[in-house]
Amino acid sequence: MSFEFNEDAIRDLANRAVTIRAQEMQALLDEVRTTEQGKDVDDVKAVLAARWRETFERDLTDPHLSAWAEQLAKGGQVIVKPELEGA
């Protein structure tokens, strides 16, 4: 039995995983913007940090946490752009 390593297939699989994670991140950020816009930045920061930890099982840290919370509090959108391999 022999195995061939298909680099294109591995890259495509990795890119799909990155795209899916970026979509999940975007959905969370959009939801926080919808529910928290107009609120105090510190409150938005706390909500964003808690939701991020709950959803992704890891902490969102500064500078992203503060910058994104500030943007979302103002009603602005944070855009997630996946970095795809070989794209």
Order of alpha helices (4+ residues) and beta strands (2+ residues): alpha-alpha-alpha
